[in-house]
Amino acid sequence: MSEAEPEEGSAEPGPSPVAEKPRLPWLEVFVDIPNFEIGLRGLGWPDKVRYTQLGRELAPVLPGGPFFLKKVWCFAAVRGFDAATGTGALSNDRNVSHLRAIRDTSGGLGELVLSHRMSDDREKGVDVNLAAWMMEGACDDRFQTALLLSNDSDFSGLCRRIRARGTGVIFGYVDRQFFDNDHLRQAVSCGYNLNRTLIQKCAHR
């Protein structure tokens, strides 16, 4: 037997195993559009945001990251809402271009969830929809961390329940005055301050 031939029963040397690239933890973003944009407006910042772009900017830098950005959920209310189908006639709303950009140009990464707006501009259903979608995602293990863009303390119980499952929740706020919310502060894993430069970069024009 020549030296080049392997001995009977011996294994041929195979290629060296390639180490698998570790998978990034999945992030989903939940935006309470009326509440979050009121905060932006109060500061005199751009109050119409491209939330898909904002999510992409935040995924690498949030605490516990970098993350793989899986979905950006945007919750809003419109006057032309059809309760039977869950869809809205965006042409009837003054925020039509802003909301249509979320629906039509986000490449599947952004999802617009609509509810009913009363004639006096009170929104109905935004908070309920956000809580339902966020809890459903946590129960289905759809993400490891959720980023909540809202200063509504009603979400504190939701955040506590999600964290009790071992899922992280980050509270995204703008300016220190909008983090002065004891209920949310105690309920989330941590907070992250979104600065004006970032919001201007992601503004919808």
Backbone bond lengths (Angstrom), bond angles and torsions (degrees), N, CA, C in turn:
res aa  C-N    CA-C-N  psi(-1)  N-CA   C-N-CA  omega(-1)  CA-C   N-CA-C  phi
1 M - - - 1.471 - - 1.517 109.04 -
2 S 1.326 116.30 130.93 1.459 119.51 -178.53 1.510 110.00 -75.08
3 E 1.355 115.62 160.43 1.458 120.59 -179.15 1.518 111.12 -64.62
4 A 1.344 117.99 -23.71 1.455 120.87 -176.79 1.513 112.25 -76.30
5 E 1.384 116.31 -20.98 1.458 119.32 -177.07 1.526 109.97 -86.02
6 P 1.352 118.89 137.05 1.456 120.26 177.86 1.512 110.99 -72.24
7 E 1.306 117.91 150.02 1.463 121.91 177.60 1.515 108.92 -64.71
8 E 1.330 115.92 151.71 1.455 121.40 179.88 1.527 109.96 -60.49
9 G 1.347 116.67 130.97 1.468 120.85 178.19 1.509 114.22 86.22
10 S 1.323 118.76 -6.19 1.460 120.17 179.79 1.520 109.97 -86.82
11 A 1.309 116.44 153.17 1.465 121.44 -177.68 1.512 110.45 -85.88
12 E 1.318 114.65 139.18 1.458 119.34 174.03 1.528 108.81 -68.20
13 P 1.324 118.01 137.85 1.467 118.94 176.07 1.517 110.58 -64.67
14 G 1.335 118.58 126.94 1.459 122.82 -178.71 1.518 110.58 -100.37
15 P 1.315 115.07 178.33 1.468 118.78 178.87 1.521 110.76 -68.20
16 S 1.303 116.01 150.09 1.464 120.35 179.02 1.524 109.21 -63.97
17 P 1.343 117.53 136.76 1.464 119.28 179.89 1.525 110.96 -64.24
18 V 1.320 115.17 139.57 1.459 120.92 179.14 1.522 108.39 -95.20
19 A 1.318 116.23 125.59 1.464 119.97 -179.53 1.525 109.71 -65.74
20 E 1.343 115.58 132.39 1.453 119.52 178.49 1.516 110.71 -70.34
21 K 1.325 114.38 138.72 1.458 119.05 176.57 1.524 108.43 -71.85
22 P 1.333 118.08 126.97 1.461 119.02 -178.82 1.527 111.04 -60.77
23 R 1.329 115.92 137.79 1.457 120.45 -179.02 1.516 110.03 -79.83
24 L 1.319 116.37 133.37 1.459 120.51 179.22 1.520 109.92 -69.86
25 P 1.332 117.40 146.12 1.470 119.58 174.87 1.526 110.30 -64.22
26 W 1.327 115.53 144.62 1.454 120.86 -176.18 1.515 111.23 -84.09
27 L 1.339 114.69 138.25 1.459 122.18 179.18 1.524 109.53 -120.64
28 E 1.329 116.25 136.88 1.456 120.90 167.95 1.526 108.30 -123.92
29 V 1.325 115.51 141.80 1.460 122.43 -177.50 1.529 108.71 -107.96
30 F 1.336 115.90 135.80 1.468 122.04 -178.94 1.522 108.01 -123.95
31 V 1.336 115.83 115.39 1.463 121.15 -173.21 1.528 110.31 -112.19
32 D 1.305 116.21 116.79 1.464 122.25 170.12 1.526 105.60 -84.54
33 I 1.347 116.45 88.17 1.459 120.80 -170.31 1.535 113.18 -56.25
34 P 1.351 120.15 -48.71 1.471 118.02 -178.98 1.524 112.98 -59.24
35 N 1.328 116.91 -44.95 1.456 120.66 -177.29 1.525 111.46 -68.99
36 F 1.335 117.00 -46.54 1.457 121.07 -176.09 1.525 111.02 -65.72
37 E 1.326 116.32 -41.28 1.461 118.53 -176.43 1.530 112.08 -75.61
38 I 1.322 117.88 -25.12 1.469 119.99 171.85 1.530 109.70 -62.75
39 G 1.335 116.68 -40.84 1.459 120.72 176.99 1.516 112.13 -62.31
40 L 1.331 116.24 -43.07 1.468 120.25 178.30 1.526 110.66 -62.83
41 R 1.334 115.34 -42.89 1.456 120.53 -179.16 1.523 111.00 -63.64
42 G 1.327 116.38 -38.58 1.456 120.70 -179.63 1.515 113.14 -63.45
43 L 1.330 116.12 -26.92 1.460 120.75 178.79 1.530 112.29 -90.04
44 G 1.326 116.59 -6.44 1.459 119.35 -175.37 1.515 112.50 77.30
45 W 1.336 117.62 20.35 1.462 122.59 178.18 1.527 108.96 -91.12
46 P 1.355 117.76 165.21 1.471 119.26 173.20 1.525 109.68 -55.79
47 D 1.328 116.85 129.59 1.463 119.16 -174.19 1.527 113.27 -109.35
48 K 1.319 117.30 12.41 1.463 122.34 171.52 1.522 106.49 -124.13
49 V 1.321 116.46 117.59 1.456 121.13 -169.12 1.523 110.47 -120.96
50 R 1.318 116.08 142.21 1.469 121.52 170.40 1.532 106.51 -82.57
51 Y 1.308 116.69 96.84 1.458 120.63 -169.86 1.518 113.38 -71.94
52 T 1.323 117.26 -27.58 1.465 118.97 174.85 1.524 110.35 -64.22
53 Q 1.318 116.34 -44.89 1.467 120.14 177.07 1.522 110.46 -63.84
54 L 1.335 117.20 -41.09 1.463 120.38 178.77 1.523 110.59 -60.23
55 G 1.325 117.16 -43.07 1.459 120.47 177.88 1.512 112.49 -61.22
56 R 1.333 116.22 -40.72 1.471 119.90 178.89 1.527 111.56 -65.63
57 E 1.323 115.92 -35.96 1.463 119.57 179.02 1.534 110.96 -69.58
58 L 1.326 117.05 -34.32 1.462 120.87 -173.91 1.531 113.76 -85.53
59 A 1.329 117.19 -29.64 1.463 120.12 -174.67 1.538 114.11 -53.42
60 P 1.344 119.40 -38.71 1.474 118.16 -179.22 1.526 114.29 -78.28
61 V 1.346 118.08 -16.83 1.471 118.90 -168.53 1.529 114.14 -116.14
62 L 1.316 118.71 -7.26 1.458 120.17 -179.52 1.519 111.41 -66.39
63 P 1.337 118.16 150.57 1.470 120.91 176.44 1.523 110.83 -55.75
64 G 1.329 115.84 135.88 1.459 120.70 -178.51 1.509 113.82 87.50
65 G 1.333 117.15 -6.06 1.463 122.02 -178.23 1.513 111.90 -87.34
66 P 1.313 117.96 -167.46 1.473 126.00 4.83 1.527 112.51 -69.79
67 F 1.337 114.78 154.11 1.450 121.80 -178.66 1.516 110.71 -114.67
68 F 1.336 114.70 157.87 1.462 121.26 166.59 1.525 106.25 -91.76
69 L 1.328 116.60 117.80 1.460 120.99 -178.05 1.517 109.30 -77.83
70 K 1.319 116.38 111.48 1.457 121.24 -174.88 1.531 112.62 -93.17
71 K 1.333 117.47 -39.25 1.459 120.62 -175.72 1.516 110.39 -160.12
72 V 1.329 115.34 146.93 1.463 122.11 172.67 1.527 106.97 -120.90
73 W 1.324 116.82 110.35 1.460 122.57 -179.09 1.529 108.79 -95.87
74 C 1.322 116.38 125.39 1.462 121.77 -178.05 1.527 109.26 -118.76
75 F 1.316 116.77 122.24 1.460 122.33 -174.64 1.521 109.55 -111.03
76 A 1.329 115.98 124.14 1.453 121.66 -177.13 1.518 109.24 -144.58
77 A 1.338 115.75 170.60 1.456 121.88 177.89 1.521 109.19 -126.91
78 V 1.326 115.73 141.61 1.467 121.18 178.30 1.527 109.36 -133.31
79 R 1.305 115.39 158.21 1.469 120.07 179.95 1.528 111.52 -72.75
80 G 1.325 116.73 -37.83 1.464 119.70 -177.40 1.507 112.24 -87.50
81 F 1.331 118.10 54.60 1.470 122.13 -175.28 1.524 110.40 -96.05
82 D 1.324 115.92 134.13 1.457 121.98 177.55 1.521 108.20 -104.44
83 A 1.328 116.45 106.74 1.467 120.75 -175.34 1.523 112.47 -64.77
84 A 1.328 117.50 -28.05 1.459 120.62 -177.81 1.525 112.26 -69.24
85 T 1.326 116.67 -35.13 1.466 120.53 -176.78 1.524 113.03 -107.38
86 G 1.336 116.91 -14.70 1.461 119.77 -177.30 1.508 113.40 74.46
87 T 1.320 116.47 18.24 1.460 120.58 179.89 1.524 109.58 -112.03
88 G 1.311 115.53 162.88 1.453 119.96 -178.64 1.507 111.99 -129.89
89 A 1.316 115.06 146.10 1.460 120.42 175.66 1.523 108.23 -84.18
90 L 1.320 116.61 89.41 1.457 120.89 -172.97 1.527 112.19 -61.74
91 S 1.326 116.74 -23.49 1.465 119.06 -179.16 1.525 111.62 -65.35
92 N 1.333 117.11 -17.65 1.465 120.66 -179.53 1.529 113.00 -89.05
93 D 1.305 117.00 0.46 1.455 119.51 -172.90 1.526 110.65 -113.04
94 R 1.322 116.25 144.75 1.464 119.45 -177.63 1.519 112.20 -70.89
95 N 1.328 117.39 -17.94 1.467 121.17 177.86 1.530 111.37 -94.68
96 V 1.318 116.24 25.35 1.457 120.23 -171.49 1.530 113.16 -54.46
97 S 1.329 118.91 -48.12 1.469 119.68 -175.22 1.518 111.32 -66.28
98 H 1.313 116.18 -38.54 1.460 121.31 179.57 1.528 110.85 -64.66
99 L 1.316 117.12 -49.19 1.466 120.91 -177.58 1.526 111.26 -70.97
100 R 1.325 117.05 -37.01 1.460 119.11 178.85 1.523 111.04 -65.22
101 A 1.326 117.35 -32.54 1.466 120.23 177.29 1.524 110.81 -63.10
102 I 1.325 116.68 -36.35 1.468 120.09 177.17 1.520 109.59 -66.77
103 R 1.331 115.98 -43.24 1.465 120.51 -175.05 1.522 112.66 -74.41
104 D 1.333 117.73 -40.35 1.465 120.69 -166.75 1.520 115.50 -102.45
105 T 1.330 118.93 -19.99 1.466 118.90 -170.89 1.520 113.21 -121.59
106 S 1.313 117.61 14.71 1.467 118.85 -175.60 1.521 112.71 -95.10
107 G 1.327 118.50 1.57 1.456 121.45 175.34 1.510 114.11 62.56
108 G 1.320 117.40 29.69 1.462 120.34 178.83 1.507 114.37 85.59
109 L 1.331 117.44 -11.49 1.456 120.18 -179.42 1.526 111.48 -79.09
110 G 1.324 116.50 -35.22 1.453 121.08 178.38 1.515 111.34 -98.28
111 E 1.320 116.68 142.45 1.461 121.78 -179.89 1.523 108.75 -130.01
112 L 1.319 116.75 125.11 1.454 121.95 179.04 1.525 109.29 -97.34
113 V 1.332 116.06 122.87 1.468 122.17 178.49 1.526 107.55 -114.48
114 L 1.344 116.35 118.94 1.455 120.91 -173.00 1.527 112.23 -104.12
115 S 1.313 114.69 156.34 1.454 122.02 171.53 1.526 108.07 -144.50
116 H 1.323 116.15 -175.02 1.456 121.48 -170.26 1.522 112.13 -86.23
117 R 1.354 115.63 139.37 1.456 121.49 172.25 1.522 108.69 -114.12
118 M 1.321 115.29 132.64 1.460 120.32 179.85 1.530 109.18 -74.82
119 S 1.322 116.91 167.85 1.460 121.59 -178.11 1.522 112.33 -65.08
120 D 1.352 117.03 -24.72 1.464 119.92 179.31 1.528 111.82 -92.56
121 D 1.342 116.22 16.74 1.474 124.59 176.16 1.518 114.60 75.32
122 R 1.316 118.54 5.65 1.462 118.33 170.50 1.524 108.62 -69.12
123 E 1.333 116.26 134.73 1.459 119.42 179.09 1.524 109.52 -95.50
124 K 1.334 115.67 141.84 1.452 121.53 -179.24 1.523 109.54 -126.39
125 G 1.298 116.12 124.26 1.456 119.97 173.45 1.509 115.79 103.59
126 V 1.331 118.27 -12.92 1.467 119.95 -177.97 1.529 110.69 -60.70
127 D 1.332 116.93 -49.59 1.462 120.59 -177.34 1.529 111.83 -63.85
128 V 1.331 115.65 -41.39 1.470 120.09 -179.14 1.524 110.04 -64.78
129 N 1.324 116.77 -44.85 1.464 119.77 178.56 1.519 111.60 -61.07
130 L 1.322 116.40 -45.86 1.464 119.62 -179.26 1.525 110.76 -60.24
131 A 1.324 116.91 -46.57 1.466 120.40 -179.29 1.526 110.99 -62.19
132 A 1.332 116.84 -41.42 1.465 120.32 -178.43 1.523 111.50 -65.28
133 W 1.338 116.43 -47.10 1.469 120.58 -178.31 1.535 110.59 -65.87
134 M 1.321 116.48 -39.41 1.468 120.17 -176.95 1.528 110.87 -69.96
135 M 1.330 117.49 -43.20 1.460 119.94 179.18 1.520 110.96 -68.37
136 E 1.326 117.31 -38.84 1.460 120.70 177.37 1.527 110.89 -59.24
137 G 1.341 116.24 -44.03 1.456 119.68 179.47 1.517 112.75 -64.01
138 A 1.332 116.00 -38.97 1.463 119.77 178.56 1.527 110.91 -66.85
139 C 1.330 117.26 -42.29 1.469 120.90 -179.47 1.528 111.83 -67.45
140 D 1.326 116.33 -31.17 1.470 120.82 178.78 1.521 112.64 -87.15
141 D 1.344 117.30 3.84 1.474 121.52 -177.40 1.523 111.46 54.26
142 R 1.332 115.22 40.07 1.454 121.05 -177.96 1.517 111.91 -78.04
143 F 1.324 117.45 -20.52 1.457 122.44 -179.80 1.523 108.64 -149.74
144 Q 1.337 115.18 157.71 1.463 120.49 175.65 1.526 111.80 -93.81
145 T 1.333 116.40 -25.88 1.464 121.62 -179.71 1.527 109.23 -141.65
146 A 1.336 115.13 140.42 1.459 121.26 174.57 1.524 108.72 -113.72
147 L 1.323 116.15 139.07 1.457 121.96 172.87 1.524 107.26 -106.16
148 L 1.324 116.85 119.35 1.455 122.54 -179.46 1.523 109.36 -102.96
149 L 1.331 116.65 120.72 1.456 121.77 176.19 1.522 107.93 -105.79
150 S 1.305 115.53 87.70 1.465 123.49 178.84 1.511 107.66 -170.25
151 N 1.318 115.81 150.65 1.457 120.49 175.99 1.527 110.69 -111.24
152 D 1.324 117.13 20.41 1.456 122.30 -176.08 1.525 109.75 -83.88
153 S 1.313 116.56 115.27 1.469 120.47 -177.88 1.521 112.61 -66.71
154 D 1.351 118.14 -13.73 1.465 120.11 175.57 1.524 111.72 -59.95
155 F 1.330 117.17 -21.98 1.458 120.30 -178.81 1.539 112.77 -83.53
156 S 1.302 118.49 -0.97 1.468 119.89 -176.05 1.525 111.69 -63.70
157 G 1.344 116.66 -42.15 1.467 119.21 178.00 1.513 111.66 -63.02
158 L 1.318 117.34 -40.96 1.462 122.29 176.44 1.524 110.72 -58.71
159 C 1.329 116.16 -46.51 1.475 120.11 -179.17 1.525 111.27 -62.66
160 R 1.322 117.22 -41.02 1.469 120.11 178.59 1.524 111.49 -62.12
161 R 1.340 116.97 -43.40 1.459 120.70 -178.89 1.528 111.09 -65.53
162 I 1.313 116.44 -39.32 1.465 119.54 179.96 1.526 110.37 -68.70
163 R 1.321 116.64 -41.59 1.471 119.39 178.04 1.516 111.56 -65.02
164 A 1.328 117.62 -32.07 1.467 121.02 178.51 1.525 111.36 -63.58
165 R 1.328 117.15 -21.91 1.465 122.01 176.58 1.520 111.97 -83.31
166 G 1.343 117.17 -4.10 1.453 120.77 -178.12 1.520 113.41 91.41
167 T 1.322 116.78 11.35 1.462 121.67 179.25 1.523 109.54 -99.55
168 G 1.314 116.99 135.79 1.457 121.28 -177.74 1.529 111.78 -79.48
169 V 1.330 115.60 147.33 1.466 121.46 174.64 1.523 108.37 -132.74
170 I 1.316 116.76 123.34 1.458 122.65 177.30 1.530 108.27 -107.13
171 F 1.312 115.60 134.17 1.464 122.21 177.83 1.524 107.66 -96.09
172 G 1.341 117.14 112.13 1.457 121.04 178.09 1.513 109.94 -92.57
173 Y 1.311 117.56 122.17 1.464 121.07 -175.33 1.522 110.18 -130.78
174 V 1.322 115.58 163.73 1.462 121.06 178.40 1.516 108.40 -119.79
175 D 1.309 115.56 120.12 1.456 122.62 179.26 1.531 110.75 68.74
176 R 1.311 116.68 149.59 1.452 121.63 -175.49 1.515 113.31 -59.82
177 Q 1.332 117.73 -34.33 1.458 119.08 -176.95 1.521 112.26 -63.38
178 F 1.339 117.18 -24.84 1.450 119.41 179.94 1.522 112.32 -91.58
179 F 1.332 117.77 5.07 1.471 120.78 171.55 1.520 109.90 -106.39
180 D 1.317 117.20 1.59 1.452 120.77 179.85 1.525 108.81 -81.75
181 N 1.318 114.39 65.59 1.456 122.05 -176.03 1.519 106.90 -136.72
182 D 1.321 116.64 95.11 1.456 121.27 -173.59 1.519 112.64 -59.24
183 H 1.333 116.72 -37.13 1.472 119.39 -177.22 1.521 111.08 -63.00
184 L 1.324 117.10 -49.19 1.464 119.84 179.82 1.521 111.45 -70.78
185 R 1.304 116.95 -39.74 1.461 120.58 -177.07 1.530 111.27 -58.00
186 Q 1.323 116.01 -39.95 1.467 120.15 -178.60 1.526 112.70 -80.06
187 A 1.336 116.56 -17.53 1.459 119.74 -174.47 1.522 113.86 -92.24
188 V 1.349 117.91 -24.89 1.467 120.86 -173.87 1.523 111.29 -93.88
189 S 1.329 114.82 168.10 1.463 120.05 177.04 1.520 110.75 -70.91
190 C 1.335 116.01 -41.44 1.456 121.65 179.55 1.517 108.97 -168.32
191 G 1.324 115.88 169.52 1.455 121.65 176.71 1.513 110.97 -112.52
192 Y 1.324 115.74 158.65 1.457 120.88 176.70 1.516 108.80 -139.28
193 N 1.323 116.63 126.74 1.451 122.73 -176.00 1.526 110.53 -88.24
194 L 1.327 116.34 115.36 1.459 121.69 176.82 1.531 107.94 -86.72
195 N 1.313 117.19 118.79 1.462 119.49 -175.38 1.526 112.08 -89.51
196 R 1.312 114.77 168.47 1.464 121.12 -174.90 1.526 112.00 -63.17
197 T 1.332 116.52 -38.05 1.468 120.16 -179.26 1.521 110.76 -59.88
198 L 1.325 116.64 -41.83 1.457 121.11 179.28 1.527 111.02 -65.57
199 I 1.332 116.91 -44.91 1.469 120.22 -179.61 1.528 110.60 -63.14
200 Q 1.336 117.04 -41.71 1.464 119.58 178.85 1.527 111.53 -63.89
201 K 1.322 116.29 -36.41 1.463 120.89 178.99 1.528 111.28 -63.95
202 C 1.333 116.14 -32.69 1.468 121.08 -175.74 1.523 113.08 -102.51
203 A 1.339 117.17 9.95 1.461 120.53 -176.69 1.526 110.83 -65.72
204 H 1.328 114.95 143.69 1.453 121.72 174.99 1.529 108.71 -86.56
205 R 1.310 116.54 120.74 1.465 121.20 -176.48 1.523 110.44 -113.62
